[in-house]
Amino acid sequence: MTAGNEPLLCPFDFSEGLEFDPSLAKLMGRDSLTRIRLPYGEGDAWLVTGFEGVRQVTSDQRFSRAAIIGTDYPRLTPEPIVSPESINVMDPPHSSRLRHLASQAFSQRQVERMRERITRLADTLLDEMEAQGPPVDLVEHLSNPLPRRTIFDVLGIPEADWDRMQEYVHQLLATGPDSREQAAAAKAELRAYFGEQVEQRRRAPGPDLISALAAAREGEDALDDQELAVMALTLVLSGQDTATCQISDIVYLLLTRPALMQRLRDRPETLTATLHEILRYIPFRKGVGIPRVALEDVEIDGVRIRAGDYVHVSYLTANRDPERYPDPDLIDPERPTLPHMTFGWGGHRCIAVPMAMAELEVAIGRLLDRFPELRLAVPPGEIRWDTETIRRFPLELPVEW
């Protein structure tokens, strides 16, 4: 059947701490898919919230991300975040080829080398934080600089360019109605910059991630210059942005749940499993991301999606699906291990998950080890949260010890 209800206007602008967006919770409670209207773009979209439905859409080649290219698709930001050349808007088999080549840069050996660099960077930042003495802003001292320094360091970006890159990223993620022109300019600047970086590494390879991506081979196949530049840009956007939010969110969550933080200190061997449960729980962004287009009529949960319809999925609601995760609104470190969707799913799952997890493990592990008395320096209600972008994270995190 085809649902005939009027689309629901969904600004998805809820920004109160790490509370789950009540509008998303209501959408989860519906028996089937919902037609929604987002702040920007033409037309409406279907929203899929259940874990199995999200898994179907993200794994079924009848739903195409590439088909959004050249369209004014429904979205949360004035300017589309992704570039048309990005792997995030490619379909198999093209995306499969790029993912296979790029994954060579994230082998266990490469990631362990990255972990060593991440640990040195984290310890340097924590040394500076300790030297300054409490109270300090953890966002300023750890969760903001560590991901930025890590991704720029492993990509081999000169330190003199780091602040400029960070500003471009912020402009690209803004949701305000007046931000479109700046966002478009920032995207163009980033694409041009990484085009230059790729040319340099072709001439003089180094021990960096761009050079490793350039060296990736499958027989005679390799990434061309444009593919390399777009891959580097994608890593900058996802690498620093997601990790910055997650480090801040995880630390805030632990500081407001002292029993959970103490459990991690007492049982450091459970760090990775506990982080995955926390990542499942945290609403790390607002609303939805990049939609897909149905290439033919498809039925999901008794609803017929017509060819040409836009389809959004919510990883946030999938991570809270009670049919997959009993008592999903509870953080249960003993929960049986089941993959979550925080890093995506299917052909568009983040290729840099090994690096992201290494970064989170180092940041949280070193912080808990070095500051056993760490606590918030202000009441939780005084923490200011990001309200200007699609992200969910505290702008400042005053702590003492």
N, C-alpha and C positions, 0 to 999 in steps of 0.2 A: 504494500500500500504506500501511498505518498502522504506525508503529514501536511496538513493544510493550515496550520496555525500561522498567525502573523509572526514575523521574526522578532526576537527579543533584542532590545538595544543593550549591548554589553560593553561598557567602557573599560571594564577590568582595571580600575584605578585604585583598588583597595591597597592600603600601604601601612596598616597598623601592625607593626612588629612582625612576628612570625605566625600570627593568627591566620587561619585558613580563610580565604576570600569567601564570605557568605553567599555571594552570587554564584560562585562555582559550586559550593555545597548544594545549593538549591537545584542547579542544573544536574548534578549527580543524582538527585533524588527522583528525576523524571524516569518514566518507564522506557523511553526510547530517545532517539536523537532529537536535537533541538536546532531550529533555524535561528541564527543569530545575526546581528548587524554590529559591526565594529566601527570605531570612530573614523577610520580612513579607508579609502578604496571604494570601488563601485560594487554594488550588489550585496547579496547576503551569502551566508555560508552555513553548512551543517557543522555542528559541534559534536564530536564523539568523545565520551567521557570514561566509559568502562575500560578496564584493562584489556579484555579480549577484543573489544571493538577497535581500540587504539592499535593493538598488535596487528589486527587484520589490515587496517588502513596503511600502516607503516611497512607492511610486508607484501602487500598485494600490488603487482605491477599495473593493475587497472587504475590505480590512483597515482597520478604523475605530478611531481614537483616541477619538472621542466615545462609543463604546460602553462605555468603561471607567468613565464617570461613574456614580456611585452604587454601584460595585462595590468590593469589597476586593481589588483586583488585586495580583498578585505584584510585589514591589518590594524595594528595598534600604533604605529609610528607614521608621521607624515611622509617620510621618505622610506622606501623599502630598504631594509638593512643589507640584504644580500646583493651582491653583484650578479648579473646574468651569467657570468662565467664561473661562478662559485660551484664547488662540488656539492654544496647544500641544495642546489636547484638542478642537479643532474639526475637522470634516471639510469638504471642498468640498461645495457652493459657498460656504458661510458663511465658511470660513477664507480662501477665495480673495478674497472681497470685502474682508475686513479687511486681508489682506496687500497687496492692491492699493492701498487707501487709505493704509495705514501706510508703504508704500514711498515715497510722495511726500515724506515727511519725511527720506528718505535719498537725495535726488537728489545729483548730483555737486556742485552749488552748495552745498547744505546741508552735505555732508560736508567740502568744502574749508573752509567756515567753521568746522566742528568741528575740523578738523586744525589750524587756526591757534590755537584755544583749547587743544587738547591740547598743542601745541608750547610754548605759554607756560607751561602747568601743569608740563610735564616739565622745562623749563629751570629753573623756580623750585625744583622738588624737587632737581634735580641741583646747583644753586647751593648749596642748604642742605647737601647731602651733601658737596660739596667743601669747604665752610667748616668742617664738623665735622672733616674729616680722617680718614684711615684708622686702624684698621679700622672699617667701618660695616656695618650690616645692610641689604642692598639691598632685602629685603622691606619693611622698615620705611620706607626712604627713597624707594622707587620703585614696586615692583610692587604693594604694598598701597594706598598713597594715590593713585597716579595713576588707576587705573580707578574708584575710589570718587569721587574729585574730578571726574573726567571725566563720569561718568554723572549724578552729582548736579548738576554745573554745567550740562550741556547740558539737563537736565530742568528746571532752575530751582529746585532744592530749596534752601531756606535752609541756610546752613552750620551753624547751630545745631542742625539736625536730623541731620547726617551720622552722628555716632557712634551715635545711636539706630537709624538705618536699618541701619547695618552690623551691629549686634548682632542685629537681627531676622533678617537674612539668614543669619548664622551659625547661629542657632537652627533655622532652617528646613531647613538642609542637614545637620544632625547625624544620625548613624546609630545612636547608642546606644539601648538598649531603654527607658531612662528619659526620653528626650527628647521623647516624643510630645506631652505636654501643653503644653510650652513651644513646640514647633513650631506647634501649632494656634493658640496665642495669638498668636505672632508673625505668622502668616499673616493673622489677623483684624485685627491692628493695622495691618499694611501696607495691606490693602485699604481700611480706613477712612481711613487717612492720604491715600492717593492719590485717594480720592473727594473729600476736601476740597481737594486741590491742583487737581483738574479744575474744581471749582466756582469757585475763585479765577481760573483762566485764562479761563474763560468770561466772567467779569466784566471782567477786565483782562488781555488777551493781552500777551505779551512776546516777546523774541527767543529763546525756549527751545523745546525739543523737544515738550513737552506742548502748547504753543500751536500749533506747526507741525502736530502730529497733529490738533488740534482744527480747524484750518483746511483740512485735506485734504478735497477734494470730488471726486465723480464724478457730474456732473449735479446732481441734488438729494440724492444720497446722501452721508452723512457718518457719522463715528463718534459713537455716543451716549455719555453720561457714563460708564456702566458699562464700555463697551468701551474708552474712553480710560483709565479708572483701571486696568483689568486690563492694558492694553497697557503703561502706565508701570511697573506692578509687574513684568511680565515682563522689561522692559528692565533694570530694576534688578537682578533676579536673575541674568539671563544676562550683562548688560553688565559688572558689576563682578566677579562671581564667576569667570567664564571668563577674563576678561582678567588678573585677578590671578594665577591659576594659570599661565596661559600665559607671561606675562612672566617669572615666577620660573623656570618650567621651561626656557624658551628660554635665559635667561641662564646657568642651571646647566649646561645642555647645552653651550653655547659655551665656558664656563669650563673644562669638562672635556674639550673637544676644541679645543685651541689652534690647530690647523691650519685648522679650519673658521672659527674666529673671525678668524684672520689673513686668510683668503680674503675674508671679508666686508669687512674693512678695506681690503684692496687693490682690491676690486671692489665698491664700494658700490652700483653700478647693478644688482647681482644680488640686492639685499636682499629684494625682494618674492618673487621666485621661490624663493630659499633658505628664506625663512620658510614658504612653503607646503609645501616638502619637510619641514621640521622639524615643522610642524603635523601632517602626515600621520604622522610617525614617533612623536611623543610620545603616550604613554598618558595623556591629560589627565584621565581620571576612572577610577572603578572600575566594572567590570562593565557594566551596562546602565542605560537610562533609563526612558522611559515606554513601556509596551507598546501593542499594538493588539489588537483582537478580530476574528477572522475572521467575516464576515457570512454566508458560505456556504462549502461545501467547496472548498478550493483545494489544488492539488498544487505543491510546491516540491521540487526535487532528488529526485524520486521518493517523497516523503513526502506522504501525504494529511493535510492540516490540516482538522479538522472545524469546521463552523459553531459559533461560541461559544468556540472555543479562544483563549487568550491567546497572543500572539506577540511575543517580544522580539527586537530586532536589536542587533548589536554593531557600532557604528561603528569601534571600536578594531580588531577583527579584519578588518573590511572594508578598513581602511587598510593592513593587512599581508597582503592576499590576493596570493600570488605569481603568480596568473594575470593580475592587473592590474598589479602592481608587481614586476618581476623583482628578486630579492635584496631583499625588502621590509624586512629587518631592518637594512639599511645606509642611512645618510643619504647620498644622492647628489645634490649640488647640480646636477649635469648631467642629472638624470633628465628625460626628456621630460615636458612639462607635461600632467598629467591631473588633473581635479578630484578632490579627496579628500572625505571625509565628516566631518571634524572639526566643521564647522558644520552638520551634518545633511544631509538630502537630500530632494528632492521637495517636497511641499506643506508640510513642516515645517522646511525649511532656514531658518536664522536670518535674519530680515529685516534685522538690523543688521550684517551682514558688512562693508559698506563702512566703517562706523565702527570696528568691531573691528580691521580691517586697518590703518586709519589709526593707531589707537592703538598697535598692535604695531610698525608701521614707525617711528613717532616715538620710542617708548620705546627700542627696540633701536638704531635709527640714531643717536640723540643720545647714548646711553650709550657706544657704540663710538667715536664721534667725539670725545667729550670726555674719555674715560678710556682712552687707548691702552695703558696698562700694567695695566689691570684684571686682577685674579687673585683666586682664592679665598684667604681668610686662614686657612683650616683645611683639613685633608685632607678629601676628598669623603666618606669614611666617617663623619665626625663630624657631617655635616649631618642635622638632624632633619626628618622628613617627617610630613605630616598623616596621622593614623590615626583621626580621629574623624568624618570626613565622607566623602562619596562622591568627594571631590576628590583629585587627586594633585599635590602641590606641596611644596616645602621651606618649613617654618615660618620658618626663618631662613636667610639667605644671606650670611655674613660675607665681605666683600671688602676688598681693599687695592689700592693702586696706587703 
